[in-house]
Amino acid sequence: MKKFILITTVVFFSVNIFSQTDITKRGAAMLQEKNYKGAAKYIDSCINIKEFSKDAGAWYIKGYAYKGIYNTQEKENKESPSRIIALESFKKSMELDNSKKNVDENIKNIKFLAATLYNDVTKSIDTVNYPIAIKDFDLYKEYFALVDTSKNHRAINETEAKFKLALGANYYQLFLTNSYDVKYYNLGRQLYLEVLQKYESYISKETLEMLKDYVKGYDELEREKNLPDVSKYYETTNSIDKTITLIKDQKKDEEKSAYNVSEGSLNKFGYNLMKKNKMEDALKIFTLNTELYPKSANTYDSLGECLLKLIRKEEGLKAYQKSLELNPKNENAKKVLAETK
């Protein structure tokens, strides 16, 4: 125990004998040797000492060291801790740099790391990793704002509009793949409303109309929730053909329909038929759903699943391929196509 205390004291003393200039020089020398971990460990020990804690140069070296660790060891980690430490360090260096000696370098490095955050955002917007995308985008916004010199902040506003559109589309996919959980539909609706209210000038006319339709669709969704499913009619008649005729008639004037003939309701009906082993009836419903909602990737995904269960492999794979064309991020379709050859 006495030896440990003695060693600690010696190390502590060795740090204190350096001036601020010596510290940055020694740290810079370690960076030139690409000893990023060593530089990070050394500069951290220096900054923990009060007299060096406000040295802008030391914080710059720290940022560069952790940026090096990120570049060489954590680039594939979308939640890289070293990247965050690097950003925090460059920011601290800017705040302390009264001489403005490293201002250009700090800005350049923050821009670089912010760009890597945005790249990871674009890779993470899917039904599994989207929480990481949200976290990374918040960090991107925070640090890009530090170095954005434009007066109207158009770049960040355009980027935020694109991000919210992509995240909204992702919530819609979650709505489709989670038994039509309205929670996800509403999350997407909230994002689209925000885009309409704040970023209308940054989106195309086509996108604008799509958003308005989506928001309007939520009101229709609320109405449909209170309507009986067509499965009730099927149970009464025990006829899939009569049920299909009813669905088509109801779909002609959906706003006044007496039954829920939404894409989600029909899809759920199809799966209920599959559970009861009424595979041919289920196939008719899934097929009808693709006809009524031809732009939906989920209807083709469900049709493909039914066809494969009926040992109609070629038709099933075609349905999955169509689903993937409509939604290139459909991980289930990718998996099925890869495994079923």
C-alpha positions as CSV (number, residue, x, y, z in Angstrom):
1,M,0.0,0.0,0.0
2,K,2.9,2.4,0.8
3,K,4.6,1.6,-2.5
4,F,1.3,2.4,-4.4
5,I,1.1,5.8,-2.7
6,L,4.8,6.6,-3.5
7,I,4.3,5.7,-7.2
8,T,1.2,7.8,-7.4
9,T,3.0,10.8,-5.9
10,V,5.9,10.5,-8.3
11,V,3.6,10.3,-11.4
12,F,1.6,13.3,-10.0
13,F,4.8,15.3,-9.5
14,S,6.1,14.4,-13.0
15,V,3.0,15.9,-14.6
16,N,3.3,19.1,-12.5
17,I,6.8,19.9,-13.6
18,F,5.6,20.5,-17.2
19,S,4.4,23.9,-18.3
20,Q,1.2,24.2,-20.4
21,T,3.3,24.5,-23.5
22,D,5.2,21.3,-22.5
23,I,2.0,19.4,-22.0
24,T,0.6,20.2,-25.5
25,K,4.0,19.5,-27.1
26,R,4.3,16.2,-25.4
27,G,0.7,15.3,-26.3
28,A,1.2,16.4,-29.9
29,A,4.4,14.2,-30.1
30,M,2.4,11.2,-29.0
31,L,-0.3,12.0,-31.6
32,Q,2.3,12.2,-34.4
33,E,3.3,8.6,-33.4
34,K,-0.4,7.7,-33.7
35,N,-0.3,6.7,-30.1
36,Y,-3.9,7.9,-29.6
37,K,-4.7,5.9,-26.5
38,G,-1.4,6.9,-24.8
39,A,-2.0,10.6,-25.7
40,A,-5.6,10.4,-24.4
41,K,-4.5,8.8,-21.1
42,Y,-1.6,11.4,-20.7
43,I,-3.7,14.4,-21.5
44,D,-6.6,13.2,-19.3
45,S,-4.2,13.0,-16.3
46,C,-3.0,16.5,-17.1
47,I,-6.4,18.1,-17.4
48,N,-7.4,16.6,-14.1
49,I,-4.9,19.0,-12.5
50,K,-6.5,22.3,-11.7
51,E,-3.8,24.5,-13.3
52,F,-4.1,22.7,-16.6
53,S,-7.9,22.3,-16.7
54,K,-8.4,25.6,-18.5
55,D,-5.7,25.1,-21.1
56,A,-7.4,25.3,-24.5
57,G,-4.4,23.6,-26.2
58,A,-4.7,20.6,-23.8
59,W,-8.4,20.3,-24.6
60,Y,-7.6,20.4,-28.3
61,I,-5.0,17.6,-27.9
62,K,-7.6,15.6,-26.0
63,G,-10.1,16.1,-28.8
64,Y,-7.6,15.0,-31.4
65,A,-6.6,11.9,-29.3
66,Y,-10.1,10.7,-28.9
67,K,-10.9,11.5,-32.6
68,G,-7.9,9.2,-33.4
69,I,-9.3,6.4,-31.2
70,Y,-12.7,6.8,-32.9
71,N,-11.2,6.7,-36.4
72,T,-9.0,3.7,-35.7
73,Q,-11.1,1.6,-33.4
74,E,-14.7,2.7,-33.1
75,K,-15.7,3.8,-36.6
76,E,-18.3,1.0,-36.9
77,N,-19.8,1.8,-33.5
78,K,-22.7,4.2,-34.0
79,E,-22.6,5.0,-30.3
80,S,-18.9,5.5,-30.1
81,P,-18.0,7.0,-26.7
82,S,-14.6,8.3,-28.0
83,R,-16.4,10.4,-30.7
84,I,-18.6,12.1,-28.0
85,I,-15.5,12.8,-25.8
86,A,-13.7,14.2,-28.9
87,L,-16.7,16.6,-29.7
88,E,-16.9,17.7,-26.1
89,S,-13.2,18.4,-26.0
90,F,-13.1,20.4,-29.2
91,K,-16.1,22.4,-27.9
92,K,-14.3,23.0,-24.6
93,S,-11.1,24.1,-26.5
94,M,-13.2,26.6,-28.5
95,E,-14.7,28.0,-25.3
96,L,-11.3,28.5,-23.6
97,D,-9.3,29.6,-26.6
98,N,-9.2,33.4,-26.0
99,S,-6.3,33.7,-28.5
100,K,-8.3,31.9,-31.2
101,K,-5.2,30.0,-32.0
102,N,-7.0,26.7,-32.7
103,V,-10.4,28.0,-33.7
104,D,-10.1,26.9,-37.4
105,E,-8.9,23.4,-36.4
106,N,-11.6,23.0,-33.7
107,I,-14.3,24.0,-36.2
108,K,-12.9,21.6,-38.9
109,N,-12.8,18.7,-36.4
110,I,-16.3,19.4,-35.1
111,K,-17.6,19.5,-38.7
112,F,-15.9,16.2,-39.5
113,L,-17.3,14.4,-36.4
114,A,-20.7,15.9,-36.9
115,A,-20.7,14.6,-40.5
116,T,-19.9,11.1,-39.2
117,L,-22.8,11.3,-36.8
118,Y,-25.1,12.2,-39.7
119,N,-23.8,9.3,-41.8
120,D,-24.6,7.0,-38.9
121,V,-28.1,8.5,-38.6
122,T,-28.8,7.6,-42.3
123,K,-27.6,4.0,-41.6
124,S,-29.7,3.6,-38.4
125,I,-33.2,4.7,-39.5
126,D,-34.8,1.3,-39.6
127,T,-37.3,-0.5,-37.4
128,V,-34.6,-1.8,-35.1
129,N,-31.9,0.8,-34.8
130,Y,-34.0,4.0,-35.0
131,P,-33.5,4.9,-31.3
132,I,-29.7,5.2,-32.1
133,A,-30.6,7.4,-35.1
134,I,-32.6,9.8,-32.9
135,K,-29.8,10.0,-30.3
136,D,-27.1,10.6,-33.0
137,F,-29.2,13.2,-34.8
138,D,-29.7,15.2,-31.6
139,L,-25.9,15.2,-31.1
140,Y,-25.4,16.2,-34.8
141,K,-27.7,19.1,-34.4
142,E,-26.1,20.3,-31.2
143,Y,-22.6,20.3,-32.6
144,F,-23.4,21.4,-36.1
145,A,-25.1,24.5,-34.6
146,L,-21.7,25.4,-33.0
147,V,-20.0,25.7,-36.4
148,D,-22.9,26.8,-38.6
149,T,-22.1,30.3,-39.7
150,S,-25.0,30.8,-42.1
151,K,-27.6,33.4,-41.2
152,N,-30.8,31.5,-41.9
153,H,-29.4,28.0,-40.9
154,R,-30.8,26.6,-44.1
155,A,-28.5,23.6,-44.1
156,I,-29.5,22.3,-40.7
157,N,-33.2,23.0,-41.4
158,E,-33.1,21.0,-44.6
159,T,-31.3,18.2,-42.9
160,E,-33.8,18.2,-40.0
161,A,-36.8,18.1,-42.4
162,K,-35.3,15.1,-44.2
163,F,-34.6,13.3,-40.9
164,K,-38.1,13.8,-39.6
165,L,-39.6,12.6,-42.9
166,A,-37.4,9.5,-42.8
167,L,-38.2,8.8,-39.2
168,G,-41.9,9.3,-39.8
169,A,-41.8,6.8,-42.7
170,N,-40.0,4.4,-40.3
171,Y,-42.8,4.8,-37.7
172,Y,-45.3,3.9,-40.4
173,Q,-43.4,0.7,-41.1
174,L,-43.5,0.0,-37.3
175,F,-47.2,0.6,-37.4
176,L,-47.6,-2.0,-40.2
177,T,-45.4,-4.6,-38.6
178,N,-46.6,-4.3,-35.0
179,S,-50.2,-5.4,-35.5
180,Y,-51.2,-1.8,-36.6
181,D,-50.3,-0.3,-33.3
182,V,-51.8,3.2,-33.5
183,K,-49.0,4.5,-31.2
184,Y,-46.5,4.3,-34.1
185,Y,-48.9,5.9,-36.6
186,N,-49.4,8.8,-34.2
187,L,-45.7,9.2,-33.7
188,G,-45.3,9.5,-37.5
189,R,-48.2,11.9,-37.6
190,Q,-46.6,14.2,-35.0
191,L,-43.4,14.4,-37.0
192,Y,-45.2,15.1,-40.2
193,L,-47.3,17.8,-38.6
194,E,-44.0,19.4,-37.3
195,V,-42.6,19.3,-40.8
196,L,-45.7,21.0,-42.2
197,Q,-45.6,23.7,-39.5
198,K,-41.9,24.4,-39.5
199,Y,-40.2,23.2,-42.6
200,E,-42.8,23.5,-45.4
201,S,-40.4,25.7,-47.5
202,Y,-37.8,22.9,-47.5
203,I,-39.9,20.1,-49.0
204,S,-41.3,19.4,-52.5
205,K,-44.9,19.8,-53.5
206,E,-45.3,16.1,-53.9
207,T,-44.0,15.5,-50.3
208,L,-46.2,18.2,-49.0
209,E,-49.3,16.5,-50.4
210,M,-48.2,13.1,-49.1
211,L,-47.9,14.6,-45.6
212,K,-51.3,16.1,-45.7
213,D,-52.8,12.8,-46.8
214,Y,-51.0,11.0,-44.0
215,V,-52.2,13.4,-41.4
216,K,-55.8,13.1,-42.8
217,G,-55.4,9.4,-42.7
218,Y,-55.1,9.4,-38.9
219,D,-58.6,10.8,-38.6
220,E,-59.8,8.0,-40.8
221,L,-57.9,5.5,-38.7
222,E,-59.6,6.7,-35.6
223,R,-63.0,6.2,-37.3
224,E,-62.1,2.7,-38.5
225,K,-61.2,1.6,-35.0
226,N,-64.8,1.8,-34.0
227,L,-66.1,-0.3,-37.0
228,P,-66.5,-4.0,-36.8
229,D,-64.0,-6.2,-38.7
230,V,-65.1,-8.1,-41.8
231,S,-64.3,-11.2,-39.9
232,K,-67.6,-10.8,-38.2
233,Y,-69.4,-10.9,-41.5
234,Y,-67.4,-14.0,-42.5
235,E,-68.3,-15.8,-39.3
236,T,-72.0,-15.1,-40.1
237,T,-72.0,-16.2,-43.7
238,N,-69.1,-18.7,-43.6
239,S,-68.4,-17.7,-47.2
240,I,-65.1,-16.1,-48.3
241,D,-66.6,-15.2,-51.7
242,K,-69.5,-13.3,-50.1
243,T,-67.0,-11.6,-47.7
244,I,-64.8,-10.5,-50.6
245,T,-67.8,-9.0,-52.4
246,L,-68.7,-7.1,-49.2
247,I,-65.2,-5.8,-48.9
248,K,-65.1,-4.5,-52.5
249,D,-68.5,-2.8,-52.0
250,Q,-67.5,-1.2,-48.7
251,K,-64.2,-0.1,-50.2
252,K,-66.0,1.9,-53.0
253,D,-67.2,4.4,-50.4
254,E,-64.9,3.8,-47.5
255,E,-65.8,7.0,-45.7
256,K,-69.4,5.6,-45.2
257,S,-68.4,2.0,-44.8
258,A,-70.1,-0.1,-42.1
259,Y,-67.1,-2.4,-41.8
260,N,-63.4,-1.8,-41.3
261,V,-61.8,-2.6,-44.7
262,S,-58.5,-0.9,-44.0
263,E,-55.3,-2.5,-45.1
264,G,-54.4,-3.4,-41.5
265,S,-57.8,-4.9,-40.7
266,L,-57.8,-7.1,-43.8
267,N,-54.2,-8.2,-43.1
268,K,-55.2,-9.2,-39.6
269,F,-58.2,-11.1,-41.0
270,G,-55.9,-13.0,-43.3
271,Y,-53.6,-14.1,-40.5
272,N,-56.6,-15.2,-38.4
273,L,-57.7,-17.4,-41.3
274,M,-54.2,-18.9,-41.5
275,K,-54.3,-19.7,-37.7
276,K,-57.5,-21.6,-38.3
277,N,-55.7,-23.4,-41.2
278,K,-58.1,-21.9,-43.7
279,M,-55.2,-21.3,-46.0
280,E,-57.0,-20.9,-49.4
281,D,-59.4,-18.4,-47.8
282,A,-56.4,-16.6,-46.3
283,L,-54.7,-16.5,-49.7
284,K,-57.8,-14.9,-51.3
285,I,-57.8,-12.1,-48.6
286,F,-54.1,-11.5,-48.9
287,T,-54.3,-11.3,-52.7
288,L,-57.3,-8.9,-52.4
289,N,-55.3,-6.7,-50.0
290,T,-52.5,-6.3,-52.6
291,E,-55.1,-5.3,-55.2
292,L,-56.8,-2.8,-52.9
293,Y,-53.5,-1.4,-51.5
294,P,-50.9,-2.0,-54.4
295,K,-48.4,0.4,-53.0
296,S,-48.1,-1.3,-49.6
297,A,-45.0,-3.4,-49.1
298,N,-46.6,-5.1,-46.1
299,T,-49.5,-6.6,-48.1
300,Y,-47.0,-8.3,-50.5
301,D,-45.0,-9.5,-47.5
302,S,-48.0,-11.2,-46.0
303,L,-49.0,-12.6,-49.4
304,G,-45.5,-14.1,-49.8
305,E,-45.7,-15.7,-46.3
306,C,-49.0,-17.4,-47.1
307,L,-47.8,-18.6,-50.5
308,L,-44.7,-20.2,-49.0
309,K,-46.9,-22.0,-46.4
310,L,-48.9,-23.3,-49.3
311,I,-45.7,-24.6,-50.9
312,R,-46.0,-22.2,-53.8
313,K,-42.4,-21.2,-53.6
314,E,-41.9,-19.3,-56.9
315,E,-45.0,-17.2,-56.4
316,G,-44.2,-16.6,-52.8
317,L,-40.7,-15.3,-53.6
318,K,-42.1,-13.0,-56.3
319,A,-44.4,-11.5,-53.7
320,Y,-41.5,-11.0,-51.3
321,Q,-39.4,-9.4,-54.1
322,K,-42.3,-7.0,-54.8
323,S,-42.5,-6.1,-51.2
324,L,-38.7,-5.3,-51.2
325,E,-39.1,-3.2,-54.2
326,L,-41.8,-1.1,-52.5
327,N,-39.8,-0.9,-49.3
328,P,-36.0,-1.6,-49.7
329,K,-35.6,-1.5,-45.9
330,N,-37.9,-4.5,-45.4
331,E,-35.5,-6.7,-43.3
332,N,-38.0,-9.6,-43.2
333,A,-38.2,-9.8,-47.0
334,K,-34.4,-9.7,-47.3
335,K,-34.1,-12.5,-44.8
336,V,-36.7,-14.7,-46.5
337,L,-35.2,-14.2,-49.9
338,A,-31.7,-14.9,-48.7
339,E,-32.8,-18.1,-46.8
340,T,-35.2,-19.4,-49.4
341,K,-33.3,-20.3,-52.5
